[in-house]
Amino acid sequence: MEKLRIVPYLKQFSMQGITWAVTSGIFLLLGALENLDPAVWRYALLLSGTLLVLSIFTQCSRERRKTEAVTECRLQAPEITAPLPVPSSPSEQQEQQLIAALQQSLFEQESRTKNQQDEMLNYYTMWVHQIKTPIAALDLLIQGSDSEASSDMDLELRRIRQYVEMVLSYQRLGSEQTDFLFQNTDLDRVIRTCIKKQSVFFIRKHLSLDFRPTGRTINTDRKWLSFALEQILSNAVKYTQEGGRIRIAETPPEKTLPPADRPAENGFSLVIEDNGIGIREEDLPRIFDRGFTGRNGREHQKATGIGLYLTAETLKRLGCGISAESEPGRGTRIFVYFPESRRGTMLE
């Protein structure tokens, strides 16, 4: 194996071998013409050949060490910590100085980008906390009135709260650092919390709810899972006509997932189904893309193109999956896949 590894380096010095052979041929020719003692030119050839072999071997070893050092640096990119090989010529020294300058420029750019992201996240976090104060004040004013206008204002205020949380979630998901805290969580409790937040919209639109408890305990981040499920439920409420129906229940993943994507043996799926306006077939593959609203969203002027994107990204980071089925005019089914769970008591 060592011989095979040295072959690429030997090819670099083939010109030296050819030069030595030509020079030796000329030397032999001159020796023959001048009738030199054969022992003299044989000794000269042996000496020059030995020096050639030693020179090539030394250069091959040096080239090999340099190649290994460069390979190690490449494997560590972009965070290169291993030193580059010692340059053996002025041109190599210039090349290494160029590499070092580019590396420093890259690090500085990454640092600036990270600082900008941190500043933006801090700004939006501060903005969200500040905006909650007037929202809370408006909430108190609305609660002190029983008029129909106050009821309408309460609905809009709830939407504002939801959009504010969506802004903060969008910024946090785009950051390198998130506040995920995985722990044993009662899925039904999370679902009931989401339903409670949407209860006013259910009542206002006279929607019926068919919630079938799953009895599942999962290891996840409760806050982020609640955010994802609330986005799905909010969409179901938003695009279901007055007097419609929404169903939340467990469903076997085998019915909706290809074999390669199915969860573990103790995994399961949760379906949130409505009988609303549905999603057009050409829009269905793109509903989880950032900024995509679809034709129905544009026609009804309700879509932001962010909610389902954030939902899919959140579930992905939680180790879950999501997919959708829909028939225009008949409703939509959103499936959330959980890789594993336990029934009954909390996991230890």
C-alpha positions as CSV (number, residue, x, y, z in Angstrom):
1,M,0.0,0.0,0.0
2,E,2.8,2.4,0.8
3,K,4.3,1.9,-2.7
4,L,0.9,2.7,-4.3
5,R,0.7,5.9,-2.2
6,I,4.1,7.0,-3.4
7,V,3.4,6.6,-7.1
8,P,1.5,10.0,-7.5
9,Y,4.5,11.8,-6.0
10,L,7.0,10.0,-8.2
11,K,5.1,11.2,-11.3
12,Q,5.9,14.8,-10.3
13,F,9.6,14.1,-10.6
14,S,9.6,12.1,-13.9
15,M,11.2,15.1,-15.7
16,Q,14.2,14.9,-13.3
17,G,14.6,11.2,-14.2
18,I,14.5,12.0,-17.9
19,T,17.0,14.8,-17.5
20,W,19.3,12.4,-15.6
21,A,19.0,9.7,-18.2
22,V,19.7,12.2,-21.1
23,T,22.7,13.6,-19.2
24,S,24.0,10.1,-18.4
25,G,23.7,9.1,-22.1
26,I,25.7,12.1,-23.1
27,F,28.3,11.4,-20.5
28,L,28.6,7.7,-21.7
29,L,28.9,8.9,-25.3
30,L,31.7,11.3,-24.4
31,G,33.4,8.7,-22.3
32,A,33.3,6.2,-25.2
33,L,34.7,8.8,-27.6
34,E,37.5,9.8,-25.2
35,N,38.3,6.2,-24.2
36,L,37.8,6.8,-20.5
37,D,38.2,4.0,-18.1
38,P,34.8,2.2,-17.8
39,A,35.3,2.0,-14.0
40,V,35.4,5.8,-13.8
41,W,32.1,6.5,-15.7
42,R,30.4,3.5,-14.0
43,Y,31.3,5.1,-10.6
44,A,30.1,8.5,-11.8
45,L,26.8,7.1,-13.0
46,L,26.3,5.2,-9.7
47,L,27.1,8.3,-7.7
48,S,24.8,10.6,-9.7
49,G,22.0,8.0,-9.7
50,T,22.2,7.6,-5.9
51,L,22.1,11.3,-5.5
52,L,19.1,11.5,-7.8
53,V,17.2,8.7,-5.9
54,L,17.9,10.4,-2.5
55,S,16.8,13.8,-3.9
56,I,13.5,12.3,-5.3
57,F,12.8,10.4,-2.1
58,T,13.4,13.5,0.0
59,Q,11.1,15.6,-2.1
60,C,8.4,12.8,-2.3
61,S,8.4,12.6,1.5
62,R,8.1,16.4,1.8
63,E,5.3,16.5,-0.7
64,R,3.5,13.7,1.0
65,R,3.7,15.5,4.4
66,K,2.4,18.7,2.8
67,T,-0.5,16.8,1.1
68,E,-1.5,15.2,4.4
69,A,-1.4,18.5,6.2
70,V,-3.5,20.2,3.6
71,T,-6.0,17.2,3.6
72,E,-6.3,17.6,7.4
73,C,-7.0,21.3,7.1
74,R,-9.6,20.6,4.4
75,L,-11.4,18.1,6.6
76,Q,-11.6,20.7,9.4
77,A,-13.0,23.4,7.1
78,P,-14.4,25.9,7.7
79,E,-13.0,26.0,11.2
80,I,-9.4,25.2,10.4
81,T,-7.2,24.8,13.4
82,A,-4.4,22.6,12.1
83,P,-1.3,24.5,10.9
84,L,-0.5,24.5,7.2
85,P,2.7,22.8,6.1
86,V,5.9,24.8,6.1
87,P,6.3,26.4,2.7
88,S,9.3,25.3,0.6
89,S,9.3,28.1,-1.9
90,P,8.4,31.8,-2.1
91,S,5.4,31.0,-4.2
92,E,4.0,28.5,-1.6
93,Q,4.6,31.1,1.1
94,Q,2.5,33.6,-1.0
95,E,-0.2,31.1,-1.5
96,Q,-0.4,30.3,2.3
97,Q,-0.6,34.0,3.1
98,L,-3.5,34.3,0.6
99,I,-5.2,31.3,2.3
100,A,-4.7,32.9,5.7
101,A,-6.1,36.2,4.6
102,L,-9.2,34.5,3.0
103,Q,-9.7,32.5,6.2
104,Q,-9.5,35.6,8.4
105,S,-12.0,37.3,6.1
106,L,-14.4,34.4,6.3
107,F,-14.2,34.3,10.1
108,E,-14.8,38.0,10.3
109,Q,-17.8,37.7,8.0
110,E,-19.3,34.9,10.1
111,S,-18.8,36.9,13.2
112,R,-20.5,39.9,11.8
113,T,-23.4,37.8,10.5
114,K,-23.8,36.1,13.9
115,N,-23.8,39.5,15.7
116,Q,-26.4,40.8,13.3
117,Q,-28.6,37.8,14.0
118,D,-28.2,38.1,17.7
119,E,-29.0,41.9,17.6
120,M,-32.1,41.2,15.5
121,L,-33.3,38.5,17.8
122,N,-32.7,40.7,20.8
123,Y,-34.6,43.5,19.2
124,Y,-37.6,41.4,18.3
125,T,-37.6,39.8,21.8
126,M,-37.6,43.3,23.3
127,W,-40.3,44.4,20.9
128,V,-42.5,41.4,21.7
129,H,-42.2,42.0,25.4
130,Q,-42.9,45.7,25.0
131,I,-46.0,45.2,22.7
132,K,-47.5,42.9,25.3
133,T,-48.0,45.8,27.6
134,P,-50.5,47.7,25.4
135,I,-52.1,44.4,24.4
136,A,-52.7,43.6,28.1
137,A,-54.1,47.1,28.6
138,L,-56.5,46.7,25.6
139,D,-57.5,43.4,27.0
140,L,-58.5,45.0,30.3
141,L,-60.5,47.7,28.5
142,I,-62.3,45.1,26.4
143,Q,-63.2,42.9,29.4
144,G,-64.9,45.9,31.0
145,S,-67.4,46.1,28.2
146,D,-70.1,43.7,27.1
147,S,-70.9,45.3,23.7
148,E,-70.7,43.4,20.4
149,A,-67.9,45.7,19.3
150,S,-65.8,44.6,22.3
151,S,-66.3,41.0,21.3
152,D,-65.0,41.8,17.8
153,M,-62.0,43.7,19.3
154,D,-61.3,40.7,21.6
155,L,-61.1,38.4,18.5
156,E,-58.7,40.8,16.8
157,L,-56.6,41.2,19.9
158,R,-56.2,37.4,20.1
159,R,-55.0,37.4,16.5
160,I,-52.5,40.1,17.3
161,R,-51.2,38.0,20.2
162,Q,-50.8,35.0,17.8
163,Y,-49.0,37.1,15.2
164,V,-46.7,38.6,17.8
165,E,-45.7,35.1,19.0
166,M,-45.2,34.0,15.4
167,V,-42.7,36.8,14.9
168,L,-40.7,35.8,17.9
169,S,-40.8,32.2,16.9
170,Y,-39.7,33.0,13.4
171,Q,-36.6,34.8,14.7
172,R,-35.8,32.1,17.3
173,L,-36.0,29.3,14.7
174,G,-33.6,31.3,12.4
175,S,-31.1,31.6,15.2
176,E,-28.3,29.1,15.9
177,Q,-29.5,28.9,19.5
178,T,-33.0,27.9,20.6
179,D,-34.5,27.3,24.0
180,F,-35.6,23.7,23.4
181,L,-36.2,21.8,26.6
182,F,-37.1,18.2,26.0
183,Q,-39.1,16.4,28.7
184,N,-41.9,13.9,29.2
185,T,-45.1,15.6,28.1
186,D,-48.7,14.7,28.1
187,L,-49.8,15.2,24.5
188,D,-53.5,15.5,25.4
189,R,-52.7,18.3,27.8
190,V,-50.9,20.2,25.0
191,I,-53.8,19.7,22.6
192,R,-56.3,21.0,25.2
193,T,-54.2,24.1,25.8
194,C,-54.2,24.8,22.0
195,I,-58.0,24.2,21.9
196,K,-58.5,26.6,24.8
197,K,-56.6,29.3,23.0
198,Q,-58.8,28.9,19.9
199,S,-62.0,28.5,21.9
200,V,-63.3,32.0,21.1
201,F,-62.9,31.4,17.4
202,F,-64.7,28.1,17.7
203,I,-67.6,29.8,19.5
204,R,-67.7,32.7,17.1
205,K,-67.9,30.5,14.0
206,H,-70.1,27.9,15.6
207,L,-67.6,25.1,14.9
208,S,-68.0,21.7,16.4
209,L,-65.0,19.9,17.8
210,D,-64.4,16.1,17.8
211,F,-61.3,15.6,20.0
212,R,-60.4,12.0,20.9
213,P,-57.7,11.8,23.6
214,T,-54.7,9.8,22.6
215,G,-53.5,8.9,26.1
216,R,-49.9,9.4,24.8
217,T,-46.9,10.7,26.6
218,I,-44.0,11.9,24.5
219,N,-40.5,13.3,25.0
220,T,-40.6,16.8,23.5
221,D,-40.5,20.5,24.1
222,R,-44.0,21.4,25.3
223,K,-43.8,25.1,24.4
224,W,-42.6,24.6,20.8
225,L,-45.0,21.6,20.2
226,S,-47.9,23.7,21.5
227,F,-46.8,26.5,19.1
228,A,-46.8,24.0,16.1
229,L,-50.1,22.4,16.9
230,E,-51.7,25.8,17.6
231,Q,-50.7,26.9,14.1
232,I,-52.3,23.9,12.5
233,L,-55.5,24.3,14.6
234,S,-55.6,28.0,13.8
235,N,-55.4,27.3,10.1
236,A,-58.2,24.7,10.4
237,V,-60.4,27.2,12.2
238,K,-59.5,30.0,9.7
239,Y,-60.4,28.0,6.6
240,T,-63.5,26.2,7.9
241,Q,-66.8,27.9,7.2
242,E,-69.3,28.8,9.9
243,G,-70.9,25.7,11.4
244,G,-68.1,23.4,10.2
245,R,-66.4,20.6,12.0
246,I,-62.8,19.9,13.2
247,R,-61.5,16.6,14.4
248,I,-58.4,15.8,16.3
249,A,-57.4,12.1,16.8
250,E,-54.7,9.6,16.6
251,T,-54.3,7.7,13.4
252,P,-52.0,4.8,12.2
253,P,-49.0,6.2,10.4
254,E,-49.0,3.3,8.0
255,K,-51.9,4.7,6.2
256,T,-50.2,7.9,5.2
257,L,-46.5,7.3,5.2
258,P,-44.3,5.3,2.8
259,P,-42.4,2.4,4.5
260,A,-39.1,4.2,4.4
261,D,-40.5,7.2,6.4
262,R,-42.5,5.4,8.9
263,P,-41.8,6.1,12.6
264,A,-40.4,3.6,15.0
265,E,-42.5,0.6,16.2
266,N,-44.1,2.7,19.0
267,G,-44.5,5.8,16.9
268,F,-47.9,7.2,15.9
269,S,-49.6,10.0,14.0
270,L,-51.9,12.8,15.1
271,V,-54.4,14.1,12.5
272,I,-56.1,17.5,12.6
273,E,-58.9,17.4,10.1
274,D,-61.4,20.0,9.0
275,N,-64.2,20.1,6.4
276,G,-63.3,23.6,5.2
277,I,-62.5,25.0,1.8
278,G,-59.5,22.7,1.3
279,I,-56.3,23.2,-0.7
280,R,-55.9,23.0,-4.4
281,E,-53.9,20.0,-5.7
282,E,-51.2,22.2,-7.4
283,D,-50.7,24.1,-4.1
284,L,-50.5,21.1,-1.8
285,P,-46.8,20.2,-2.3
286,R,-45.7,23.8,-1.4
287,I,-47.9,24.7,1.6
288,F,-44.9,24.2,4.0
289,D,-42.6,26.5,1.9
290,R,-41.7,29.9,3.4
291,G,-43.9,32.7,2.1
292,F,-46.2,30.4,0.1
293,T,-49.9,31.4,0.4
294,G,-51.6,29.5,-2.3
295,R,-54.6,30.5,-4.4
296,N,-57.1,30.0,-1.6
297,G,-55.0,32.1,0.8
298,R,-54.7,34.9,-1.7
299,E,-58.4,34.8,-2.6
300,H,-59.5,34.9,1.1
301,Q,-56.7,37.3,2.1
302,K,-56.0,35.3,5.3
303,A,-52.6,33.7,4.6
304,T,-49.2,35.0,5.6
305,G,-47.2,32.2,4.2
306,I,-45.3,31.9,7.5
307,G,-47.5,29.8,9.8
308,L,-47.2,26.3,8.2
309,Y,-43.5,27.0,7.3
310,L,-42.8,27.7,11.0
311,T,-44.8,24.6,12.0
312,A,-42.9,22.3,9.7
313,E,-39.5,23.7,10.8
314,T,-40.5,23.4,14.5
315,L,-41.6,19.8,14.1
316,K,-38.5,19.0,12.2
317,R,-36.3,20.2,15.1
318,L,-38.5,18.3,17.5
319,G,-37.8,15.1,15.6
320,C,-41.3,14.9,14.2
321,G,-42.7,15.0,10.7
322,I,-45.7,16.6,9.0
323,S,-47.7,16.1,5.8
324,A,-51.1,17.1,4.4
325,E,-54.0,15.7,2.4
326,S,-56.7,17.8,1.0
327,E,-59.7,17.9,-1.3
328,P,-60.9,21.4,-2.5
329,G,-64.4,22.0,-1.1
330,R,-64.2,19.0,1.3
331,G,-61.5,19.8,3.8
332,T,-57.9,19.2,4.8
333,R,-56.1,16.7,6.9
334,I,-52.8,17.6,8.5
335,F,-50.8,14.6,9.9
336,V,-48.1,15.1,12.6
337,Y,-45.8,12.1,13.1
338,F,-44.3,11.4,16.5
339,P,-41.3,8.9,16.4
340,E,-42.0,7.3,19.8
341,S,-44.3,7.6,22.8
342,R,-45.8,5.7,25.7
343,R,-49.3,5.3,26.7
344,G,-50.7,6.0,30.2
345,T,-48.1,7.0,32.9
346,M,-45.3,9.5,32.3
347,L,-42.0,8.2,31.0
348,E,-39.3,7.7,33.6
